[in-house]
């Protein structure tokens, strides 16, 4: 169409007296040819991120796993009856003997570890990831929870044999086994890069590290 229009413009005009009456009229305006919109190319879907950039680092896993030693060592005295009844617990817990000696080397050590975990780790968002801070807060909350069985043990410890001693031993064994399960589960999950959620203390830790 564009070439036909250019040929009409370049051709010599005809004499007006020989032109047909229809040619004397003003030429009608040719309709504009609107270009058709080009189809949009669909963007390629984003590639999956396979670089594991969000994975928990080895250092964070180790720090988070070690944090669960604090409440266990602080409440290990509740296991005196279960260790006496089942000596194989000595073989299981023997690798923790150096850490236990260091933990009980001074009466101030538990308090200093509590302050260090809470203020230097849990509250330090610049130095530690949320993974480390959440697990450290669970360890701190679990240690705070030990105040209840400690007070009960000091207040209601039986003086002799009987049903009272049996109940007391069962309660002490339960506390110790609960701490042992929390240590194994919490530390093991952290070493695997999985976020463990301990019963009773997980929600409280979640609120503290938001």
DOLUMPA-539478 format. One line per 2 residues: number of its first residue (from 1); their letters; for each residue y, x, z of C-alpha. Coordinates in pm, whole numbers, always signed. Example, Ala and Ser with C-alpha at 12.3 -4.5 7.8 and 13.67 -1.06 7.14 Angstrom:
REM residues 2
1> AS> -450 +1230 +780; -106 +1367 +714 $
This chain:
REM residues 210
1> XX> +0 +0 +0; +239 +283 +84 $
3> XX> +176 +450 -257; +246 +122 -440 $
5> XX> +579 +84 -260; +681 +441 -347 $
7> XX> +598 +381 -716; +821 +74 -718 $
9> XX> +1108 +276 -570; +1074 +562 -820 $
11> XX> +1041 +345 -1135; +1356 +286 -1348 $
13> XX> +1521 -52 -1289; +1488 -310 -1559 $
15> XX> +1793 -472 -1724; +1914 -766 -1523 $
17> XX> +1950 -998 -1827; +1588 -943 -1920 $
19> XX> +1459 -983 -1568; +1283 -1296 -1477 $
21> XX> +1464 -1532 -1245; +1222 -1455 -970 $
23> XX> +1320 -1088 -987; +1686 -1167 -927 $
25> XX> +1607 -1293 -583; +1628 -1046 -299 $
27> XX> +1297 -884 -255; +1092 -1015 +22 $
29> XX> +1030 -772 +308; +685 -632 +303 $
31> XX> +491 -694 +620; +473 -397 +847 $
33> XX> +134 -250 +888; +68 -206 +1257 $
35> XX> -175 +72 +1329; -489 -31 +1496 $
37> XX> -527 +95 +1849; -769 +378 +1874 $
39> XX> -1064 +313 +2100; -1032 +492 +2430 $
41> XX> -1285 +751 +2500; -1470 +685 +2820 $
43> XX> -1430 +963 +3069; -1744 +1144 +3158 $
45> XX> -1880 +1050 +3497; -1810 +1307 +3768 $
47> XX> -2084 +1551 +3826; -2265 +1549 +4151 $
49> XX> -2155 +1812 +4397; -2453 +2039 +4434 $
51> XX> -2281 +2334 +4596; -2360 +2215 +4953 $
53> XX> -2000 +2269 +5056; -2029 +2005 +5326 $
55> XX> -2340 +2158 +5481; -2319 +2283 +5839 $
57> XX> -2295 +2659 +5858; -2544 +2875 +6045 $
59> XX> -2287 +2981 +6304; -2195 +2619 +6382 $
61> XX> -2562 +2528 +6418; -2623 +2812 +6662 $
63> XX> -2318 +2739 +6878; -2399 +2368 +6894 $
65> XX> -2763 +2438 +6984; -2674 +2683 +7263 $
67> XX> -2439 +2426 +7419; -2737 +2215 +7529 $
69> XX> -2858 +2496 +7753; -2569 +2426 +7989 $
71> XX> -2678 +2084 +8125; -3044 +2187 +8130 $
73> XX> -2983 +2501 +8335; -2751 +2310 +8565 $
75> XX> -3017 +2048 +8634; -3330 +2263 +8616 $
77> XX> -3371 +2242 +8996; -3487 +1882 +8953 $
79> XX> -3807 +2018 +8799; -3937 +2199 +9104 $
81> XX> -4206 +1936 +9162; -4326 +1905 +8802 $
83> XX> -4342 +2285 +8767; -4547 +2308 +9086 $
85> XX> -4786 +2035 +8966; -4817 +2163 +8609 $
87> XX> -4797 +2545 +8596; -4795 +2554 +8214 $
89> XX> -4426 +2461 +8234; -4366 +2816 +8361 $
91> XX> -4497 +2952 +8031; -4284 +2708 +7834 $
93> XX> -3965 +2786 +8026; -4018 +3161 +8066 $
95> XX> -3799 +3248 +7759; -3507 +3084 +7940 $
97> XX> -3543 +3301 +8251; -3267 +3553 +8152 $
99> XX> -3024 +3271 +8078; -3113 +3104 +8409 $
101> XX> -3050 +3424 +8604; -2714 +3467 +8433 $
103> XX> -2626 +3103 +8493; -2697 +3126 +8867 $
105> XX> -2550 +3474 +8911; -2233 +3327 +9063 $
107> XX> -2143 +2988 +9212; -1843 +2979 +8976 $
109> XX> -2050 +3021 +8658; -2129 +2649 +8608 $
111> XX> -1765 +2554 +8658; -1641 +2827 +8422 $
113> XX> -1887 +2716 +8155; -1773 +2357 +8196 $
115> XX> -1409 +2453 +8149; -1494 +2677 +7854 $
117> XX> -1698 +2413 +7673; -1449 +2134 +7723 $
119> XX> -1115 +2307 +7670; -1209 +2600 +7444 $
121> XX> -1462 +2418 +7225; -1432 +2038 +7244 $
123> XX> -1051 +2035 +7238; -1014 +2322 +6992 $
125> XX> -1002 +2149 +6654; -865 +2457 +6476 $
127> XX> -1148 +2693 +6571; -1454 +2466 +6570 $
129> XX> -1583 +2197 +6339; -1646 +1841 +6445 $
131> XX> -2019 +1911 +6443; -1981 +2177 +6712 $
133> XX> -1729 +1980 +6916; -1939 +1664 +6919 $
135> XX> -2251 +1845 +7039; -2055 +2041 +7299 $
137> XX> -1907 +1715 +7425; -2254 +1561 +7451 $
139> XX> -2364 +1860 +7660; -2059 +1826 +7885 $
141> XX> -2110 +1451 +7927; -2476 +1506 +8007 $
143> XX> -2382 +1757 +8277; -2129 +1513 +8426 $
145> XX> -2405 +1253 +8433; -2609 +1486 +8657 $
147> XX> -2369 +1414 +8943; -2556 +1087 +9009 $
149> XX> -2907 +1231 +9063; -2761 +1527 +9253 $
151> XX> -2588 +1296 +9500; -2897 +1078 +9534 $
153> XX> -3117 +1383 +9593; -2887 +1512 +9867 $
155> XX> -2844 +1173 +10032; -3194 +1027 +10019 $
157> XX> -3424 +1330 +10024; -3726 +1236 +10240 $
159> XX> -3809 +1452 +10536; -4185 +1400 +10534 $
161> XX> -4480 +1284 +10329; -4525 +920 +10238 $
163> XX> -4421 +664 +9982; -4063 +786 +10002 $
165> XX> -4164 +1135 +9894; -4367 +997 +9604 $
167> XX> -4069 +796 +9478; -3841 +1093 +9523 $
169> XX> -4076 +1323 +9331; -4109 +1072 +9049 $
171> XX> -3733 +1042 +9022; -3685 +1418 +9019 $
173> XX> -3953 +1463 +8754; -3794 +1194 +8540 $
175> XX> -3455 +1364 +8552; -3606 +1702 +8464 $
177> XX> -3812 +1568 +8174; -3509 +1381 +8042 $
179> XX> -3308 +1704 +8043; -3592 +1890 +7876 $
181> XX> -3620 +1629 +7600; -3243 +1640 +7547 $
183> XX> -3257 +2019 +7521; -3543 +2023 +7271 $
185> XX> -3412 +1735 +7063; -3045 +1835 +7074 $
187> XX> -3097 +2205 +7004; -3366 +2145 +6743 $
189> XX> -3154 +1894 +6552; -2853 +2127 +6560 $
191> XX> -3053 +2418 +6424; -3159 +2192 +6136 $
193> XX> -2800 +2084 +6071; -2863 +1726 +6188 $
195> XX> -2627 +1548 +6429; -2830 +1442 +6736 $
197> XX> -2726 +1135 +6930; -2841 +1149 +7288 $
199> XX> -2887 +825 +7481; -2615 +721 +7726 $
201> XX> -2371 +1002 +7633; -2343 +976 +7252 $
203> XX> -2082 +699 +7248; -1868 +874 +7510 $
205> XX> -1880 +1198 +7311; -1788 +1012 +6993 $
207> XX> -1471 +877 +7153; -1366 +1219 +7279 $
209> XX> -1384 +1399 +6944; -1219 +1136 +6721 $
